[in-house]
Amino acid sequence: MDYSQFLAMKQEIGLLIVFVLVFLYDTFMPRKAQGAIGGVSVVLFGLFTAASFLCGCTKEVTEAFSGMYYTDGAVCAIKNILNIGVFIVLIQSIKWADSDMQIMRRGEFYELLLLTLFGMYLMISGRHFLLFVIGLETASLPLAAMVAFDKHRYESHEAAVKYILTAVFSSAVFLMGISYVYGLTGSLYFSQIARAIAFEGGASVMLIVALAFVIAGIGFKLSLVPFHLWTADVYQGAPTNVTSYLSVISKGAAAFAFLAVLWQAFGQVYAQAWEWMLYALIILTITVGNLFAMRQRNMKRFLAFSSVSQAGYIMLGIIAFNGMGAAALMYYILVYIFSNLAAFGVIGAIENACGKVHMEDYNGLYRTNPRLAFTMMLAMFSLAGIPPFAGFFSKFFIFTSAINQGSVAIYVLVLIALINTIISLYYYLLVVKAMFISTEQGDVPTFKSACTERIGLWICVAGIIGLGIVSYFYNSLLTLNP
């Protein structure tokens, strides 16, 4: 074995170095120095993220381990986008991790978070189903421990049990699909599976069944309907900072990995099999997510069903089956990171200060905490796709990429998605109405959020406004996905 192949895994190695340094600091530094572990984690990960951007994302293709590992400009870019989200989550988590309830195990939180990100890296770069499954499980199992991090809360335990059972079941379904694929094609390499399917002349009944299992397995990770029932309970029971990580980083990594699996392994049966499967899933996901979001009064459950609906929009980039679709998907994930983390940042700040998480508690928030209300308003406008904020352009680009496919079915699909966008305006504006228009006074008093929480929110606000003004980043992503 040529160990120089590990040098192709520059981002994975860099992340492991950060993980080891944080672990050593947590293990060997004296108790008096332990209070700085949050800042140390943020600084180390910030340096790693900056180095990843400075190295640049070129179009050069690099493979290792006989093609099991793959990286190019687009893969590097999506990892950098996820790094931005993780950096914001780390900053926003310092106040919560330093609280009396978490102070004894705060080091484990940062270590588990970095470990699950490493698994997502492997999942994104895997071009062999063995490496893909290793990455999938490395990303999933530490998340179960993070969901259960509030060990004194029954809801956290319940959420962890539901998450781990769902993860086990979805992995079993996914592995069943892979076993069928291996039996039909004789390989677990994406490229060889595609060649075997082309040689056989297209989709057989067994291949369609196998593909349905694969889509269902990843659909659980993405919270696609009807595989979404765990989402609201887990989001509500998990600590808010873990919920924000689940809703943004985990979903973004799974979406890009899903794109790689469908395009590179099963691209030969796009029109015959998985195109119509995704049509049904997208319509159900967007519609059901919107309908259930309208009924929620707990803010975390509200954003849980909002994230279900957003997953449907993300899938439009996959169904486009072109370079513009991949670029639009990556841009959508970037915008979604800033928008959703802004919303969860406000929820986390309020929860840390007074423990309030219900929509009625936000009544009159503008009168007591105008800056938090303004940030939440921007997040809701961006998630709803209201111009000129970043969410409008992310939806515009992803709709455009899908329409460029040119079929009548895709026009109908985009029309349904547009109608659902109008429906989503109703429940996003409910939050804005509660904060700015409601005459009732909520239970959130005037308070000053922590400095780290404010920094995280400033970054999110800058991203929401900046990406709504400058489209250069989307153009850069488009050049990486010809």
Secondary structure, DSSP 8 states (H G I E B T S, - for coil): --GGGGGG-HHHHHHHHHHHHHHHHHHHS-GGGGGGHHHHHHHHHHHHHHHHHHH---S--EEETTTTEEE-HHHHHHHHHHHHHHHHHHHHHHHHHTSTTTGGGHHHHHHHHHHHHHHHHHHHHB-BHHHHHHHHHHHHHHHHHHHT--TT-HHHHHHHHHHHHHHHHHHHHHHHHHHHHHHHHS--BHHHHHHHHHHHTS--HHHHHHHHHHHHHHHHHHT-TTS-TTHHHHHHHS-HHHHHHIIIIIHHHHHHHHHHIIIIIHGGGIIIIIHHHHHHHHHHHHHHHHHHHTT--BHHHHHHHHHHHHHHHHHHHHHH-SHHHHHHHHHHHHHHHHHHHHHHHHHHHHHHHH---BGGGGTTHHHH-HHHHHHHHHHHHHHHT-TTSHHHHHHHHHHHHHHTT--HHHHHHHHHHHHHHHHHHHHHHHHHHHHHT--S--S-------HHHHHHHHHHHHHHHHHHH--HHHHHHHHH--
